[in-house]
Amino acid sequence: MVSAGQTRAVLESFQRALETRDLQGLLDVLAPEVVLISDGGGVKQAAPRPVSGAGKVARMIVSGLGRAQIALAGEPAVVNGNPALLLRVDGDIDGVIAARIEDARITGLYYVRNPRKLTRIASETPLTLT
């Protein structure tokens, strides 16, 4: 079980590494067996298959950000009960990346860029008992 403090620290380190395109910073926070799954919905670019391994995931992230020449900003969020980053490009929501954290390392990343799936990301849906 990862504490809330550890989760916050890991997510902050991941956010810093993303925003600065720091390959070593990503490698430090990703578990060796990390898996990245992305969804662009055929509208936005995304990896067509899961990407496995810290080195492959980190290089894909850094090279993708470098090719795009964009200023990426992350904002901590909780999505479906999981720690996540709301990613913005030029102030507009580009996607959300949720993380599975175990033993103070990220073991899973779920990156949604599909605009149809992001329509309600800026709002919170209250849970009610029926």
C-alpha positions as CSV (number, residue, x, y, z in Angstrom):
1,M,0.0,0.0,0.0
2,V,1.3,3.4,-1.0
3,S,0.6,6.3,1.4
4,A,-1.0,9.5,0.2
5,G,2.3,11.4,0.7
6,Q,4.2,8.9,-1.4
7,T,1.6,9.0,-4.1
8,R,1.8,12.8,-4.1
9,A,5.6,12.8,-4.2
10,V,5.7,10.3,-7.1
11,L,3.1,12.2,-9.1
12,E,5.0,15.5,-8.5
13,S,8.2,13.9,-9.7
14,F,6.5,12.5,-12.8
15,Q,4.9,15.9,-13.5
16,R,8.3,17.7,-13.2
17,A,9.9,15.2,-15.5
18,L,7.1,15.5,-18.1
19,E,7.1,19.3,-18.1
20,T,10.9,19.5,-18.4
21,R,11.3,16.5,-20.8
22,D,13.7,14.9,-18.3
23,L,14.5,11.4,-19.5
24,Q,16.4,10.4,-16.3
25,G,13.7,11.9,-14.2
26,L,11.1,9.7,-15.9
27,L,13.3,6.7,-15.5
28,D,13.7,7.4,-11.8
29,V,9.9,7.4,-11.2
30,L,8.8,4.6,-13.6
31,A,8.9,1.0,-12.5
32,P,11.0,-1.2,-14.8
33,E,7.9,-3.1,-15.9
34,V,5.7,0.0,-16.4
35,V,3.0,-0.2,-19.1
36,L,1.6,2.8,-21.0
37,I,-1.8,2.5,-22.6
38,S,-3.1,5.5,-24.6
39,D,-6.4,6.3,-26.4
40,G,-6.6,9.0,-29.0
41,G,-9.9,7.8,-30.4
42,G,-8.6,8.0,-33.9
43,V,-8.8,11.8,-33.5
44,K,-5.6,12.5,-31.7
45,Q,-2.2,10.8,-31.9
46,A,-1.7,7.9,-29.5
47,A,0.3,4.7,-29.3
48,P,-1.6,2.0,-31.2
49,R,-0.5,-0.7,-28.7
50,P,0.6,-0.8,-25.1
51,V,4.2,0.2,-24.5
52,S,6.1,-1.8,-21.9
53,G,9.3,-1.1,-20.0
54,A,10.6,2.1,-18.4
55,G,13.1,2.8,-21.1
56,K,10.7,2.5,-23.9
57,V,7.9,4.5,-22.2
58,A,10.3,7.3,-21.1
59,R,11.9,7.6,-24.6
60,M,8.5,7.6,-26.2
61,I,7.3,10.4,-24.0
62,V,10.4,12.6,-24.3
63,S,10.7,12.1,-28.1
64,G,7.0,12.7,-28.6
65,L,7.1,16.0,-26.7
66,G,10.3,17.0,-28.5
67,R,8.8,16.4,-31.9
68,A,5.6,18.3,-31.0
69,Q,7.6,21.4,-29.8
70,I,4.8,22.2,-27.3
71,A,4.7,23.6,-23.8
72,L,3.0,21.0,-21.7
73,A,1.6,21.8,-18.2
74,G,0.3,19.2,-15.8
75,E,-2.2,19.7,-13.1
76,P,-2.7,17.1,-10.3
77,A,-6.2,15.5,-10.4
78,V,-8.1,12.4,-9.3
79,V,-9.7,10.4,-12.1
80,N,-12.0,7.5,-11.2
81,G,-10.3,7.4,-7.8
82,N,-6.8,7.2,-9.2
83,P,-4.0,9.8,-9.1
84,A,-3.7,11.6,-12.4
85,L,-2.5,14.7,-14.2
86,L,-4.7,16.8,-16.3
87,L,-2.4,17.8,-19.2
88,R,-2.8,21.2,-21.0
89,V,-1.2,22.5,-24.1
90,D,-1.4,26.3,-24.5
91,G,-4.0,26.3,-21.7
92,D,-6.4,23.8,-23.5
93,I,-7.0,20.3,-22.1
94,D,-5.0,17.9,-24.2
95,G,-5.6,14.8,-22.2
96,V,-5.5,13.1,-18.8
97,I,-3.0,10.6,-17.7
98,A,-3.9,8.4,-14.7
99,A,-1.2,6.5,-12.9
100,R,-1.1,3.2,-11.0
101,I,1.6,3.6,-8.2
102,E,3.1,0.6,-6.3
103,D,6.1,0.6,-4.1
104,A,6.7,4.4,-4.8
105,R,7.0,3.8,-8.5
106,I,4.6,4.1,-11.4
107,T,3.6,0.7,-12.8
108,G,0.8,1.8,-15.1
109,L,0.0,4.9,-17.1
110,Y,-3.4,5.4,-18.8
111,Y,-3.3,8.3,-21.2
112,V,-6.7,9.5,-22.7
113,R,-6.5,12.0,-25.5
114,N,-9.8,11.1,-27.1
115,P,-11.8,14.3,-27.1
116,R,-15.1,12.5,-26.8
117,K,-14.0,10.9,-23.6
118,L,-12.7,14.2,-22.1
119,T,-16.0,16.1,-22.4
120,R,-16.7,15.9,-18.6
121,I,-13.1,15.9,-17.3
122,A,-13.4,19.5,-15.9
123,S,-16.5,18.6,-13.9
124,E,-16.9,16.5,-10.8
125,T,-19.7,14.0,-10.7
126,P,-21.1,13.4,-7.2
127,L,-21.8,9.9,-6.2
128,T,-25.2,9.2,-4.6
129,L,-26.7,6.2,-3.0
130,T,-30.0,5.0,-4.5
